[in-house]
Amino acid sequence: MPSRKKPSRRTRVLAAGAVLAVVGAGVVGTVAASAADSAGTTPAAAVAARSGNLTETRHLTLDAATKAAQAAMDTAEKDGRQVSVAVVDRNGNTLVTLRGDGAGPQSYESAGRKAFTAVSWNAPTSELAKRLEQAPALKDIPGTLFLAGGAPVTAQGAPVAGIGVAGAPSGDLDERYAQAGAAALGR
């Protein structure tokens, strides 16, 4: 193996100087940005917000999602049903999934897909299932399930979450339990 030459003192000094210059530029930039904000100039994000380049969305908290899922599960258990419950956020990402004792293996995924479908269209999945007669290709959209049992959760008319329930003997029961979850949030 060839031996490596130790960098010269001059090379080491130049490299250290370059590192200090980069770090210094970052510090100066941060200080300058802070000074600009305190001096009353408008940061770029505020300009973007005023000019309509940004949007705001509301999202259900994890505590609220857990409360909704548990309310749906409790309602099903009172009826003696073994179900799975899923709560997804506005973007369709799973926040909470509960699989009840004895719930069928298919119910876990089905609950998530119903929740995703409900939040995506901001409508109960029982209503969406009726739309398949006019638009059968809807069922081909990945991640969706057009069976009763999904309920949207809204805030100021906009969807913030979806609750899906699967495993009861009928979609009507699944949807009733999903609605109980949404009702626990006062929506």
C-alpha positions as CSV (number, residue, x, y, z in Angstrom):
1,M,0.0,0.0,0.0
2,P,1.3,3.4,-0.8
3,S,1.8,5.7,2.1
4,R,-0.2,9.0,2.2
5,K,1.7,12.3,2.6
6,K,0.8,14.4,5.5
7,P,-0.8,17.7,4.3
8,S,1.6,20.6,4.5
9,R,1.1,23.3,7.2
10,R,0.0,25.7,4.5
11,T,-2.7,23.3,3.2
12,R,-4.0,22.7,6.8
13,V,-4.1,26.5,7.4
14,L,-6.0,27.1,4.2
15,A,-8.5,24.3,4.9
16,A,-9.1,25.6,8.4
17,G,-9.6,29.1,7.1
18,A,-12.2,27.8,4.6
19,V,-14.1,26.0,7.3
20,L,-14.1,29.1,9.5
21,A,-15.3,31.2,6.5
22,V,-18.3,28.9,5.9
23,V,-19.2,28.8,9.6
24,G,-18.8,32.5,9.9
25,A,-21.0,33.2,6.9
26,G,-23.8,31.0,8.4
27,V,-23.6,32.9,11.7
28,V,-23.6,36.3,9.9
29,G,-26.5,35.3,7.8
30,T,-28.5,34.2,10.8
31,V,-27.7,37.4,12.7
32,A,-28.5,39.5,9.6
33,A,-31.9,37.7,9.2
34,S,-32.8,38.2,12.8
35,A,-31.7,41.9,12.7
36,A,-33.8,42.4,9.5
37,D,-36.9,40.9,11.3
38,S,-36.4,43.1,14.3
39,A,-35.8,46.1,12.1
40,G,-39.3,45.8,10.7
41,T,-38.6,44.4,7.3
42,T,-40.8,41.6,6.1
43,P,-39.5,38.0,6.0
44,A,-39.9,36.1,2.8
45,A,-42.5,33.7,4.4
46,A,-44.8,36.6,5.4
47,V,-44.6,38.0,1.9
48,A,-45.4,34.5,0.4
49,A,-48.4,34.2,2.8
50,R,-49.8,37.6,1.9
51,S,-49.4,37.0,-1.8
52,G,-51.3,33.8,-1.8
53,N,-48.4,31.4,-2.2
54,L,-49.1,29.4,1.0
55,T,-52.2,27.6,2.3
56,E,-53.1,26.6,5.9
57,T,-54.7,23.3,6.8
58,R,-56.0,22.0,10.1
59,H,-55.1,18.6,11.4
60,L,-56.6,16.4,14.1
61,T,-54.3,15.9,17.1
62,L,-53.2,12.5,18.1
63,D,-55.2,12.8,21.4
64,A,-58.4,13.6,19.4
65,A,-57.7,10.8,17.0
66,T,-57.3,8.4,19.9
67,K,-60.5,9.6,21.5
68,A,-62.4,9.1,18.3
69,A,-61.0,5.7,17.7
70,Q,-61.8,4.6,21.2
71,A,-65.3,6.0,21.1
72,A,-66.0,4.0,17.9
73,M,-64.5,0.8,19.4
74,D,-66.5,1.3,22.7
75,T,-69.8,1.6,20.7
76,A,-69.0,-1.5,18.7
77,E,-68.1,-3.5,21.9
78,K,-71.3,-2.4,23.6
79,D,-73.1,-4.1,20.6
80,G,-70.9,-7.2,21.0
81,R,-69.1,-6.6,17.7
82,Q,-65.5,-7.3,17.0
83,V,-64.2,-4.6,14.7
84,S,-61.1,-2.6,13.7
85,V,-61.0,1.1,13.7
86,A,-58.7,3.5,11.9
87,V,-58.3,7.2,12.0
88,V,-56.4,9.0,9.3
89,D,-55.4,12.7,9.0
90,R,-56.3,15.1,6.3
91,N,-53.6,13.7,4.1
92,G,-54.7,10.1,4.5
93,N,-51.8,9.2,6.9
94,T,-52.8,6.8,9.6
95,L,-52.9,8.3,13.1
96,V,-54.5,5.5,15.1
97,T,-55.6,2.0,14.4
98,L,-57.3,-0.3,16.9
99,R,-58.0,-3.9,16.3
100,G,-60.6,-5.3,18.6
101,D,-60.3,-8.7,20.2
102,G,-61.6,-11.3,17.7
103,A,-61.8,-8.9,14.7
104,G,-61.3,-10.5,11.4
105,P,-57.9,-10.3,9.7
106,Q,-59.4,-8.3,6.8
107,S,-60.9,-5.7,9.0
108,Y,-57.6,-3.9,9.9
109,E,-56.7,-2.9,6.3
110,S,-60.4,-2.3,5.4
111,A,-60.9,0.2,8.2
112,G,-57.8,2.2,7.1
113,R,-59.0,2.2,3.5
114,K,-62.5,3.3,4.5
115,A,-61.1,6.1,6.6
116,F,-58.9,7.2,3.7
117,T,-61.8,7.2,1.3
118,A,-64.0,9.2,3.6
119,V,-61.4,12.0,4.2
120,S,-60.5,12.0,0.5
121,W,-64.0,12.8,-0.7
122,N,-65.3,14.4,2.6
123,A,-68.3,12.2,2.6
124,P,-69.5,9.0,4.3
125,T,-68.4,6.0,2.3
126,S,-72.0,4.7,2.1
127,E,-72.8,7.7,0.0
128,L,-69.7,7.2,-2.1
129,A,-70.6,3.6,-2.7
130,K,-73.7,4.8,-4.5
131,R,-71.7,6.8,-6.9
132,L,-70.1,3.7,-8.3
133,E,-73.2,3.1,-10.4
134,Q,-72.4,6.3,-12.4
135,A,-68.6,6.1,-12.1
136,P,-67.5,2.4,-11.7
137,A,-63.8,3.4,-12.3
138,L,-63.7,5.1,-8.9
139,K,-63.1,1.7,-7.2
140,D,-59.8,1.5,-9.1
141,I,-58.3,4.5,-7.2
142,P,-55.5,3.1,-5.0
143,G,-56.1,2.9,-1.3
144,T,-59.8,3.5,-1.5
145,L,-62.7,1.2,-0.4
146,F,-66.2,2.1,-1.4
147,L,-68.1,0.2,1.3
148,A,-70.1,1.7,4.1
149,G,-68.1,2.2,7.3
150,G,-66.1,5.4,6.7
151,A,-67.0,8.9,8.1
152,P,-65.3,12.2,7.5
153,V,-64.4,14.6,10.3
154,T,-64.6,18.2,9.4
155,A,-63.7,21.6,10.9
156,Q,-65.3,24.7,9.4
157,G,-66.6,22.6,6.5
158,A,-63.2,21.2,5.5
159,P,-62.1,17.6,6.1
160,V,-59.5,17.2,8.8
161,A,-59.7,13.4,9.3
162,G,-61.4,10.2,8.4
163,I,-62.6,7.4,10.6
164,G,-63.1,3.9,9.2
165,V,-64.6,0.9,10.9
166,A,-64.7,-2.7,9.5
167,G,-65.7,-6.1,10.8
168,A,-69.3,-5.7,11.8
169,P,-71.9,-7.9,10.0
170,S,-73.0,-5.0,7.9
171,G,-71.6,-1.7,6.5
172,D,-74.4,0.2,8.1
173,L,-73.2,-1.0,11.6
174,D,-69.6,-0.1,10.6
175,E,-70.7,3.4,9.6
176,R,-72.7,3.8,12.8
177,Y,-69.6,3.1,14.8
178,A,-67.5,5.4,12.7
179,Q,-70.1,8.2,13.2
180,A,-69.9,7.5,17.0
181,G,-66.2,8.2,16.8
182,A,-66.8,11.5,14.9
183,A,-69.5,12.5,17.4
184,A,-67.1,12.0,20.3
185,L,-65.1,15.0,18.8
186,G,-68.3,17.1,18.6
187,R,-68.2,17.1,14.8
